[in-house]
Amino acid sequence: MTVTLLGGMGLMLFAAPLASLLLRVPWAEAASQLWSRQARDALQVSLLCSVCATALCLILGLPVAWILTRTQLPGRSILRAITTLPVVLPPVVGGVALLLAFGREGVFGSFLDDAFGIRLAFSTYGVILAETFVAMPFLVLTVCGALQSADRHLEEAARTLGASPWTVFRRITLPQIRPSLLSGAVLCWARALGEFGATITFAGNLPGTTQTLPLAVYVALEQSPEAAVVLSLLLVAVSLSILIGLRKQWAGGL
């Protein structure tokens, strides 16, 4: 009885805020709120930056996962900790770190500005970089688990038959880890879509340029609470759809 009561209270902790959000949605104005200029611009920036961030996570994260699982590089445990740090790091701290590294006066940002005229901070590219920073660990962790559980005997057999490393990866390894790779990519996209702290700290909150949906919700909460509720519901719907779609990967199909 006690366990059931405590479990019910725990479920209410999750259900009550979502139910309250649904009850406060101005359904009659929902379409107009979603079609407002601010919402459309924020949605466009969010989709563009989250897709680009996901692509970067795939391009950079897959080699990182390979290094962490299939090489004997010294200090792999330290590298793994550094790679997964953004998962537990407060996003605003990540934004400060990005600003110190890639801002106009940053360690690398000043070089990029002087040598190539590239300014990442407070730009759309800064949003992409911030989202990549916080989202990539989800891909790396997912792919690392898949690589560790992949059948190494098939890879060794292919090498014995004279297959090149690239052929082994493309024909043997990649098909085995493809479901986890796709799941990791979707999780990356969802994390990038919902990123707030690192984005506002490193890229700012410029409408039409760096203002993503979470930032638009933050602004609308002060100016138009109804719009904030509608945009929040949109983000909840997207996140819930992703979790339900990936339930077999992270919860054994429950």
Buried (B, 14 or more C-beta within 10 A) or exposed (E): EEEEEEEEEEEEEEEEEEEEBEEBBEEEBBEEBBEBEBBEBBBEBBBBBBBBBBBBBBEBBBEBBBBBBBEEEEEBEEBBEEBBBBBEBEBBBBBBBBBBBBBBEBEEBEEBBEEEEEBBBBBBBBBBBBBBBBBBBBBBBBBBBBBEEBEEEBBEEBBEEEBEEEEBBEEBBEEBBEEBBBBBBBBBBBBBBBBBBBBBBBBBBBBEBBBBBBBBBBBBBEEBEBBBBBBBBBBBEBBEEBBEEBEEBEEEEE
